[in-house]
Every structure is written in structure tokens, then in C-alpha cells.
Amino acid sequence: MCNLYNVTTTQDAIRSFISVTHDTLGNMEPSLDIYPNRLAPIVRNVGNGERELANVCWGMPSSSQALFLAASRRADKLRAKGKAVDFDQLLKMEPDTGTTNIRNTKSKHWKRWLGVENRCVVPVTRFAEPDPASKVEGGRTPNAWFESTGPDPLMFFAGVWLKEWTSVRKIKDGLVTMDLFAFLTTDANELVKPIHPKAMPAILTTKEEVEIWMTAPWGEAEVLQRPLPDQALKLIPIADDFTTNAD
């Protein structure tokens, strides 16, 4: 599961890769490490053929079943302490930092957001997976970083976004309404598999692929949920892991 990636590029580079009708990003930092439940730049379809470059929060809504089970566990703990439980209110206020990676696109939960109107692409120049084999006893697990082998380091995750979803992202903030996004994952290729056997992000590396993802019916776009060829990525030496832990 990819829960950390880096964007080291410019707004001009993004706009030259994919046509954007308006840009609400403001001044983009030259290098960004993106963690879950944080704002990140995406290019999203916003209707009438328009595309917006905007900052959106990473993490689509978790399934109602997952939230129900989490709230049920919370309710059981409260009842065990002899406390009264208003389950409907507890469920409404169940924290959900969101689902960052989308794999099962046949799920009813995700199908409703796979249409063109909810499509987006997520700029990325490298992505990380924790590498347990490189962990030193007593220390943190280092990240293995992957980046393009092509002449242009800029790639895009194939993503979906959602407008004005109300939920509890952090308990201290209570109910908030915000735009959300996540990106698709697929089988790991032979380069990623030794680090993370289960999956890798669905990555777009050409303008043609980006256009298909942003405009084609799902029957055509879904073929882009596939691993990149092994030779399209390279593994950065662990000594080059430049990130710090999320605060």
C-alpha cells in the first residue's frame, strides 16, 4: 500500500503535460512529501470539459461496512465500562482518515465514483514502500523509493475524487466537509514485488494515457489499472531515502 509519495516538479510542468482550464493551487512548493489525510495537488475533471489543478485531501471515504465495524468495536468498549451508547451518533462521529489506495474497482463502494466526472490524475515523481528487509533492529523501517527511468520524472497516479464529503477526519475537528481523492493500485511488477508483494500504484507515464483516463468510458479506462513494465521504474538506493517521519 502506497502511503507516501513525493512531488518535485512545477505547476508549468504539470500544465504542459495535461491541459488545465483553471489553476487554484496557489504557489506550489518545489518539493512535497505527501502523506495520507494531507492536501496534495491533483488535476480533476470538474464538468463541461473543464479541468482544475487544485489541492485536495488524500483519502476517499472508507466503506460503510468498515465504519460500522469500527463503531461497533467502540460501542462494545463503552458498554464494557458500563456507559450508555447512542449507536447512531457514535457511527456518525466515527473517525475516518480515509482510504488512500483503491484496488477492487468492482466493489459497489467504488463503482459510483469511477465515471469520468470523478476522475483525476495525481502528479508524482517518486513513491515509497517500507522495506522490512532493510530495517535495522531497534530502528525505523526505511523506505524503498521508486521513480521513472524515462527522461521526464513526472508521472501520474490514476485517481478518483469526490466533492464536499462530510465526515470526521480528526476527532478534535469533528464533522468537516471537504473534497477528497485517492488513486488506484494494481498487481506489483517484478521490481516492486520484492519490497511490496501485494500491489503498486496504477501509474500513467504518457499524455495519451492521461487523456484516456480523464475522458474514456470505464470499459476503456480500466485497462490502465495495470502494473508498469519493470523497466519503466528504478529503485533508488536506500541511502537516498530523504524523507523524515510524518508529524
N, C-alpha and C positions, 0 to 999 in steps of 0.2 A: 504494500500500500504506500503510495507516494504521498507523504505529508510534509514535504519540504521541497521547494524549488527556488531557483534564482532567476532574476530577470536583469540582465546587464545589456541594455540597449537604449535607444532613444525613441521618442514619440514619432519623429520623422521616419525612422526605420520601420516602425510598425505600420505607419500610414502608407509607406511606399510598398509594403508587402500586401496589404489588404486595403481596399478603398473604404474610407470612413467619411460619412457625411457630416458628423459633428463630433467634437472632442471636448469632453467635460472633465478631463483628467487633472487639469491644472499643471503644475510643474512636476514632472516625473523625476524621481531620484535616479542617478546614474546606475546604481546597483541596488537591487532589492532582494532580500531573502524573505520568501513568502511562507508563512505558517498558517495552519487551519484557524478559522474564525477571525482572520485578519482581512483587511481590504487589499485588493490586488487589481491590476489593470486587466481588463478584458475588452474585446471588441464584440458587441452584441447586436443582433437584429432587433430593431425597435419598431418595425412596421413600415408599410408604404415604401419598401425598398431601402430604407434608411439604416445606417449602421453607426453606432456610437462607441467611441473609445471612452471608457469610464472605469472608475474604481468601484468594485463590488465585493461583498464579503464572501469568503471561501467557505462553503459548506451548505449544501442543499438540505431541505428538511429530511430528517430521518423518518422511517416508516411509522405509521400509526401503531403497528404491532410492537415495534421496538420501544416506542414511548409508553405504550400501555404496560409492557412488561417491566420497564424501569419504574413507572409509577406504582405498580403493584408491589414491587420489592420495597419501595419506600414506605408504602402503606403498611405492609407486614411488619416492618421495623417499628413504626409508630404504634401499631396495635400491641406489639410485644411489650412496649413500655407503658401500656395502659392508656394511651392517648386516643381521643376520638378522631376519626378520619372522614373528611369530606372528599371522597374519591374524585368526583368530577372536578373540583377545584384543584386537587393535587395533580390530576392529569393535565389540566390546563396550564399549570405552572411548572410542569416537568421540564428541567433544563435540557436543551438540545443544541449542542455546539455544531451540529450538522454532519452530514455525510459528505466526505471530501471526494471520494472516488466512486464511480458508478460502473458496475460490471454487468449485472443482469438486466439488460435492456428489455427483456420480455416480461419483467415484473410490472404488474398493474401500477405500482407506485411510481415507476419511472416513465412508463409509456405516455402518460398525459403531458410530459414535458419534452418529448423527442421531436416535435414538429418544428418546422423552420422558424416559426415565431419565437421559439425558446432557445434557438441555437446561439452559441457564441464560440469564439476561439480565445485561447488563453496564451499570451506570449510567454515564452520560456527560453532560456539559454542553457540551463543545465538543471537536472533534477537529482534528488538524493534518495538513497535507500540505506538504512542502517546495515552495517556489515558485521555480523556477530563474529565472524572468523578473525577480524582484526582487533577485537576487543582485548584490552589488557586487563588482567584480573584487578578488580577494585576500581577500575576507571570507567568512563562512559563508553558507549558503543560508537565508534567512529562512523561517519557517513561515507558511503561509496557514492561518487558523483559521476553522472553520465552526461556527455554533451555530443553535439553533432560532429561528424567528421567532414561535413561539407564546407564550402568556402564561406557560407553565411551561417553564423552561430545561432541566428534567430529561428526558432521553431514555434509551433503552436500545439497546445493540447486541444483535442476536440471536446467541446464542453456544451453545457446547457445552463440556462439562467432562469431566474424566477423573479417577478416583480412584486414588491411590497408584501412579503410574507411576515405574519405576526407570530412571534414565539418568544420563549425565554432563552436567550443565548448565554447570559450570565445571570446567576441568581441575584447579584447585587443590583442589576439593571432592571429586573422584572421584564414585563412584556415589552418588546420593541418590534417595530415594523421596518424591514429593510429588504433591499434586493440581495439575492443570493446566487451563487454559481457553484458548479462542480465540474469535473471532467471525467471522461470515460477511461476505463482501463481494459486491458485485454491480456492474452497469454504473454508470458515473458519470452523474449527471444534468447538465444544462446549466450549472449553477452550478459544480460541482466539476470538470467536464471540462477547462476551460482550465488548471487547476492540475495535475490528475492525470487524464489521459485514460482510463486503463485501468479504474479501479474506484473505488468508495466503499464504506463500511461499510453493511451492511443494518441499518437503524435502525427502531426501534419508538417511536411517539410517543403511543400511547393505551393505556389499560388493557385495552381489548378486544384489541388486537394482542398485548400481552404475554401475556394469557391464552391466546390461540390458540397462540402459540409454545410456551408451557410445558405445554400439555395436549393439543393436537391431534395426530392421526396425521400422519406426514410428508407424505402426499399433500395435506393441508390446510395444514400449516405452511409448506411450501416456497414458497408464493406470497409470503411475507413477505421472501424473498430478492430484493428489487427496489429500484430507486433511489427515494428520496423525491422527491416533486414539487419542482420547482425553487423554488417559493415557500415551501416548508417550512423552508428553510435560508437563512441570510445569511452573507456573507463579512465577517469582522471586518477593519478596516483594518490594514495591516501594522504600523503604528506601535503597535498594541495587542498585538503579539506579546510576551507577558510571560514566556516560559519562558527558562530557561538550558539550556545543553547538559547532556546526561546525564553523570554522573560514572562 
